[in-house]
Amino acid sequence: MTASEKTNECWADPAALERLYRRYTRRTFVHPDPLEFLYAYEDPGNREVAGLVASALAFGGVKQILTSAGTVLERLGKPRATLMDASRRDLERMFAGVTHRWADGSDVAALLWGTRHVIDRHGSLRACFEDALSPEHETVHPALCRFTGELAEPKGCGYNSLLPCPPRGSACKRLHLFLRWMVRRDRVDPGGWDGVPAAKLLMPMDVHMHRIARRLGMTDRASADLETAREVTRGFRRLVPDDPVKYDFALSRLGIRGDEDLDDVLPT
């Protein structure tokens, strides 16, 4: 067994994880989180575009994330209709002056122009992703590689700071966060991409989830990369085979809310 295939023993108390899930999986606890923007869009076509934008901007301080995502989505209005009526130059003008850390309006325009390209070709982001996913795929990773390739395909889009590159071994936390929002359906995740099994999702892995996973005994890897995300997902899949990222939202509230502690989900 290779190091990347290793599965560590989980020290978490499954009953405690379920209590944590029931406690925090409520919209009351979503703010501050870019997920909150998706609730304004009942139409799935608008929601998936809004979700891609909100997740793409989900880096840096949360206040700046909400400000930047709010600005972009306000200018888009009804996202799908706006995209289908816009030229590349229209998008460049629409987002001129937008900045988010090292990204700027041209990055936003490139991502959205790639999004329009995918919608033109497949009819929706959902259809593109589902077309890329095969039954033999253990996880969504191969489909995500193809999906991002199509988003970057139009001339001038390329891989910018808003569009991570899954084949390079990054955990691509923002993209997996987007997929969680689109695929899962519960009291916080709106779902809608019913053709993608939740069982194939990978845990959105950042430094905070990496720290939590190490505390839970699911990995001893030093970096929050793709292999760590795979290893941690395998650990959660043993607990919830059909929904390995079920506890992502609830666990991410730890440290944010300041009224819960990891010790509560570790056995005494």
C-alpha positions in Angstrom: 0.0 0.0 0.0 1.4 3.4 -1.0 1.5 6.4 1.2 -1.3 8.0 -0.9 -3.5 4.9 -0.4 -3.0 4.8 3.3 -6.2 5.2 5.4 -5.7 6.2 9.0 -7.9 5.3 11.9 -10.5 7.9 12.6 -10.6 9.0 16.2 -13.9 11.0 15.9 -17.0 9.9 17.7 -19.6 9.3 14.9 -22.5 10.2 17.2 -20.8 13.4 18.2 -20.2 14.3 14.5 -23.9 13.7 13.9 -24.8 16.0 16.9 -22.5 18.6 15.4 -24.1 18.3 12.0 -27.6 18.7 13.4 -26.6 21.6 15.5 -24.8 23.7 12.8 -26.5 22.7 9.6 -28.9 25.6 9.6 -29.0 28.8 7.5 -28.7 30.7 10.8 -25.1 29.7 10.9 -24.2 30.3 7.3 -23.2 34.0 7.6 -20.4 34.9 7.1 -19.9 32.5 4.2 -20.1 33.1 0.4 -22.7 30.2 0.3 -25.2 32.8 1.5 -25.3 34.4 -1.9 -26.8 31.3 -3.6 -30.0 31.6 -1.6 -31.0 34.6 -3.7 -31.2 32.5 -6.9 -34.1 30.0 -7.3 -33.4 29.3 -10.9 -30.7 26.6 -11.1 -29.1 28.2 -14.1 -28.5 31.5 -12.3 -27.5 29.7 -9.1 -24.7 27.6 -10.6 -23.2 30.7 -12.2 -23.5 32.6 -8.9 -22.0 29.7 -7.1 -19.0 29.5 -9.4 -18.4 33.2 -8.9 -18.8 33.1 -5.1 -16.5 30.1 -4.7 -13.9 31.5 -7.1 -13.6 34.6 -4.9 -13.5 32.6 -1.6 -9.9 33.3 -0.6 -8.5 36.0 1.7 -10.4 37.6 4.6 -14.1 36.8 4.8 -15.1 40.4 4.9 -13.3 41.0 1.6 -14.7 37.8 0.1 -18.3 38.9 0.8 -17.7 42.4 -0.5 -16.0 41.2 -3.7 -18.6 38.5 -4.4 -21.4 40.9 -3.6 -20.0 43.5 -6.0 -19.6 41.0 -8.9 -23.0 39.4 -8.4 -24.8 42.7 -8.2 -23.3 43.8 -11.5 -24.3 40.5 -13.1 -27.9 40.9 -12.0 -29.6 37.7 -13.5 -26.2 35.9 -14.1 -27.2 33.5 -16.9 -29.1 36.0 -18.9 -26.4 38.7 -18.5 -23.7 36.3 -19.7 -25.7 35.1 -22.7 -26.2 38.7 -23.8 -22.7 39.9 -23.2 -19.6 40.1 -25.3 -16.1 39.6 -23.9 -15.6 43.3 -24.2 -18.9 43.9 -22.3 -17.6 41.8 -19.5 -14.3 43.6 -19.4 -16.1 46.9 -19.1 -18.6 45.6 -16.5 -15.8 44.5 -14.1 -13.3 47.2 -14.7 -12.0 48.4 -11.4 -12.9 45.3 -9.5 -10.0 43.9 -7.4 -9.8 41.0 -5.0 -6.4 40.6 -3.5 -4.2 39.7 -6.5 -7.2 39.1 -8.9 -8.7 41.9 -10.9 -11.6 42.6 -13.2 -9.9 40.9 -16.2 -9.7 37.7 -14.2 -13.4 37.9 -13.4 -14.3 38.6 -17.1 -12.1 35.7 -18.2 -13.8 33.3 -15.8 -17.3 34.5 -16.9 -16.4 34.4 -20.6 -15.3 30.8 -20.1 -18.5 30.1 -18.3 -20.5 31.5 -21.2 -18.5 29.2 -23.6 -19.4 26.2 -21.5 -23.1 27.1 -21.4 -23.1 27.7 -25.2 -21.6 24.3 -25.8 -23.4 22.2 -23.2 -26.5 24.2 -22.2 -25.4 24.6 -18.5 -22.4 24.1 -16.2 -24.2 21.1 -14.8 -24.5 19.4 -18.1 -20.8 20.0 -18.8 -19.8 18.5 -15.5 -22.1 15.5 -15.8 -20.9 14.8 -19.3 -17.3 14.7 -18.0 -18.1 12.3 -15.1 -18.0 8.5 -15.8 -19.4 5.7 -13.6 -15.9 4.3 -13.2 -14.5 7.5 -11.6 -14.0 7.0 -7.9 -14.1 10.7 -7.3 -15.1 13.9 -9.2 -11.4 14.8 -9.8 -11.2 13.5 -13.4 -14.4 15.4 -14.3 -13.1 18.5 -12.6 -10.0 18.5 -14.7 -12.1 18.4 -17.9 -14.6 21.0 -16.5 -11.9 23.5 -15.7 -10.2 22.8 -19.1 -13.4 23.8 -20.9 -13.8 26.9 -18.7 -10.3 28.0 -19.7 -10.6 27.0 -23.4 -11.7 30.3 -25.0 -8.8 32.4 -26.3 -7.4 34.6 -23.6 -9.0 32.8 -20.6 -6.2 30.6 -19.4 -5.7 29.5 -15.8 -5.9 32.7 -13.8 -6.0 33.1 -10.0 -9.8 32.5 -10.0 -9.6 29.2 -11.9 -7.3 26.6 -10.1 -5.7 23.8 -12.1 -6.8 20.4 -10.7 -4.2 18.3 -12.7 -1.3 20.1 -10.9 -2.0 18.4 -7.5 -3.6 21.3 -5.7 -6.4 20.5 -3.3 -8.5 23.1 -5.3 -10.5 23.8 -2.2 -12.7 26.5 -3.9 -13.7 24.2 -6.7 -14.6 21.4 -4.3 -16.6 23.9 -2.2 -18.5 24.9 -5.4 -19.2 21.2 -6.1 -20.4 20.6 -2.5 -22.9 23.5 -2.9 -24.1 22.2 -6.3 -24.4 18.5 -5.5 -25.4 18.2 -1.9 -28.9 19.1 -0.7 -29.7 19.8 3.0 -30.6 22.7 5.1 -27.5 24.7 4.0 -26.4 23.2 0.6 -29.0 24.0 -2.1 -28.0 21.2 -4.5 -29.5 20.7 -7.9 -26.8 18.7 -9.8 -28.6 15.5 -9.2 -26.5 13.6 -11.8 -23.4 13.9 -9.7 -23.3 11.4 -6.8 -22.4 13.0 -3.5 -20.4 9.8 -2.8 -17.8 11.0 -5.4 -17.2 14.4 -3.8 -13.8 15.3 -2.3 -13.5 17.2 0.9 -12.8 20.9 0.4 -9.3 21.0 1.9 -7.7 24.2 3.3 -5.4 24.7 6.3 -8.3 24.8 8.7 -9.8 21.5 7.5 -6.3 20.0 7.4 -5.8 20.9 11.0 -9.1 19.4 12.0 -8.5 16.2 10.0 -5.1 15.7 11.7 -6.8 16.1 15.1 -9.3 13.5 14.1 -6.6 11.0 13.0 -7.6 11.0 9.3 -4.3 12.1 8.0 -0.7 12.7 9.1 0.3 14.4 5.9 2.1 17.7 6.3 0.4 19.7 3.5 -3.2 20.4 2.5 -2.8 19.1 -1.0 -4.9 16.8 -3.3 -3.5 13.6 -1.8 -4.4 14.8 1.7 -8.0 15.7 0.4 -8.3 12.2 -1.0 -7.0 10.6 2.2 -9.3 12.6 4.4 -12.3 11.9 2.1 -11.6 8.2 2.4 -11.7 8.5 6.2 -15.1 10.3 6.1 -16.4 7.9 3.5 -15.9 5.1 6.0 -18.3 6.9 8.3 -20.8 8.1 5.6 -20.2 6.1 2.4 -22.8 8.0 0.3 -21.9 11.5 1.5 -18.2 11.9 2.6 -18.3 15.7 2.7 -21.5 15.8 4.9 -19.7 17.2 7.9 -17.6 19.9 6.0 -19.9 22.8 6.8 -20.4 21.9 10.5 -16.7 21.3 11.1 -15.9 24.6 9.4 -18.0 26.3 12.0 -15.5 25.2 14.7 -13.3 28.2 15.5 -15.6 30.5 13.5 -18.4 30.5 16.1 -16.2 30.3 19.1 -18.7 28.1 21.0 -17.7 24.6 20.1 -14.4 22.7 20.3 -13.0 19.7 18.6 -12.7 17.9 21.9 -16.5 17.5 21.7 -16.2 15.1 18.7 -13.2 13.2 20.0 -13.7 10.2 22.2 -12.9 10.6 25.9 
